[in-house]
């Protein structure tokens, strides 16, 4: 999977998170933890600020769960 392909898939996740704080319900769940855990290496080593600006809600969730 290319980084561009992944970004387009993350756009779908971002659309969901536009109207939801978390994946399921009103609290952090295992779904959020699993997703964020898989995103940490990607965010740390492969994504630049301009790429993160295209998925602001995903970025918000990752920051929320890691701080």
Order of alpha helices (4+ residues) and beta strands (2+ residues): alpha-alpha-alpha-alpha
